[in-house]
Amino acid sequence: MTKKEIQEALEEGDSLKQIAQSYTEIANLKIKKIRTQVERNRIFFEEIAKVFALVKKLAVKQKITISKPKKRITMLITSNYRFYGSINSDLIDYFMLATHKIETDRIMLGKAAIDFFKSSHTFSNYQEVLLKTDQPNASELTMLVDMIKDYTQVLVIYSSMKSLLIQEPKVADITASSSLENSSTGNELMNFIFEPEISKVLHFFDSQIITLLLEGTFLESELSRTASRFISMDQAENEANKFIKEYEKLKAYAKRNSDNNTILENFASISALRNQKYD
């Protein structure tokens, strides 16, 4: 490589390093801002889900149900953006493995999922949803709830932060239907007095709490993506440093060769002058 090519490569490496540093700093600030809030909300959402499951069990025990025309739908939440490492591809793999043998309608949410399934043709029938950003606004959240409200069971597949270094796909049944399938509704349930009556409480949970639980999956996804970006950009910065170090070596080697060539040329010139003098 020429000195000019080496210098251009160094400038490109430095630009990539600065971009990675910027993304890392932004992700770090965002994690500090939302991590405590999300982890606190996680406990709240888990408790709400447990109460929802309990209400449904008690309603079934009293033979009170909400009849819905459709059986099951599964929503995959991916991102519209890049620089998140393997988080979107891991989610897509998990989604295909989890749903290819079950009877379910599907919603592909986010540009990553939409682009993948358009090219792969894995599933022939699904709905596409592309939000303005990765987090739905109030009207978009209402739209999503309208899409799933007629289903008995709603499964949401999203990424959850286990630790800063570990992001894992997770499935949430926001209709609490799994709890009815996996446990009995016998005498182990406590008796409650509901005000208003349980049928109205069940309808309230079915309309309002589903919205809240769906929103919770988006908050979890945002924290997980931010942590993944932080790690990915930190790794990218390290790779940029390695790249710059290697080309700095090449630059030093090229300079040394250039200096040696200059010395040899000067020596040759001096020798030629001496020879001319003696001639």
ABEGO torsion letter per residue (X at the ends): XBAAAAAAAAAAAAAAAAAAAAAAAAAAAAAAAAAAAAAAAAAAAAAAAAAAAAAAAAAAAAGBBBBBABABBBBBBBBABBGAEAAAAAAAAAAAAAAAABBBBBBBBEAAAAAAAAAAGABABBBBBBBABABBBAAAAAAAAAAAAABABBBBBBBBBABAABBBBBBBBAAGAAAAAABBABAABBBBBBOBBAAAAAAAAAAAAAAAAAAAAAAAAAAAAAAAAAAAAAAAAAAAAAAAAAAAAAAAAAAAAAAAAAAAAAAAAAAAAAAAAAX
